[in-house]
Amino acid sequence: MIEISKLVKRYGDFTAVKGIDLVVPRGELFGFLGPNGAGKTTTLRMMAGILKPTSGSIRVAGVDLIADPAGAKSKLGFIPDRPFIYEKLTGAEFLRFVAGLYDQKGDDVEHRARELLALFDLEEWRDELVESYSHGMRQKLIISSAFVHRPEVIIVDEPMVGLDPKAARILKDLFREYTHRGHTIIFSTHTLEVAESLCDRLAIIVHGEIKAYGTMSDLRQQLEGGEKGLEELFLRLTGENAARDLMDVLDA
Ligand SMILES: Nc1ncnc2c1ncn2[C@@H]1O[C@H](COP(=O)(O)OP(=O)(O)OP(=O)(O)O)[C@@H](O)[C@H]1O
């Protein structure tokens, strides 16, 4: 599980994240939604321990990320929105390398790496250098690397970007199975259908603040939305009339 309290991030005079409180329990699949620039990536990167908060606290599986970063990070996997992989490693070597960072090696790691590569149709490419991989293949490899050491919590920034429909479907199934087995996954997405169909609970972030939070039915109640879908709820929170207002300005 992950607990964040009064989390703030300032870049100079600009406050990107304005005191977020959130608890995501064990076994939950949690989604962050929000317009461009809302603060999703900043929040996820702080949760993953790769960006230092200005203030506030983060606990990962009970370990304080600021007081004990190595201890907290040992329980985490992170999938960034822009994958970085060493070009001169093969797919299999990269997975072995990442598992090694978590002090894991041997037959179990090899077995899990093989299964993950097979799941994402990368088996044939396992011994090829990453420099020859397409964007989608790199994305699938980086996703595999977050699962290979079986962390308690996985944090994912826009997981579906660049994946073909088959890989996107596999990833959704993997997320569901992984959380059903008691792990926690937190991800951001712009795909409302993905959020609606996949998340146990979700939060909508606007201008660095959580504006709505809970299950889909909680969100509908908070916004007095009746049976409205996520798209309408989202647009109501984030300003649905932007295009119409622009047309007025353009006098179209
Ligand atoms: N290194 C930085 N220096 C200054 N401002 C930054 C920096 N990184 C992010 N910001 C600002 O913080 C705000 C939040 O950015 P962030 O990337 O977290 O948004 P996001 O919700 O992930 O957006 P998107 O959906 O477009 O990816 C934005 O206004 C952005 O310009």
The ligand as a Gaussian input file, in Angstrom:
#p B3LYP/6-31G(d) Opt

LIG

0 1
 N       11.057000      20.494000     -14.119000
 C       10.041000      21.371000     -14.117000
 N       10.279000      22.678000     -13.947000
 C        9.256000      23.577000     -13.934000
 N        7.955000      23.249000     -14.068000
 C        7.676000      21.958000     -14.235000
 C        8.693000      20.943000     -14.265000
 N        8.098000      19.742000     -14.436000
 C        6.764000      19.994000     -14.505000
 N        6.519000      21.308000     -14.383000
 C        5.191000      21.951000     -14.394000
 O        4.382000      21.336000     -13.399000
 C        3.047000      21.192000     -13.860000
 C        2.628000      19.745000     -13.750000
 O        3.347000      18.987000     -14.707000
 P        3.155000      17.409000     -14.839000
 O        4.141000      16.929000     -15.857000
 O        3.204000      16.800000     -13.491000
 O        1.662000      17.326000     -15.419000
 P        0.821000      16.094000     -15.967000
 O       -0.487000      16.107000     -15.260000
 O        1.616000      14.839000     -15.899000
 O        0.612000      16.538000     -17.488000
 P        0.456000      15.682000     -18.862000
 O       -0.905000      15.057000     -18.801000
 O        0.540000      16.746000     -19.904000
 O        1.578000      14.697000     -18.926000
 C        3.009000      21.744000     -15.288000
 O        2.528000      23.084000     -15.231000
 C        4.470000      21.728000     -15.714000
 O        4.755000      22.786000     -16.616000

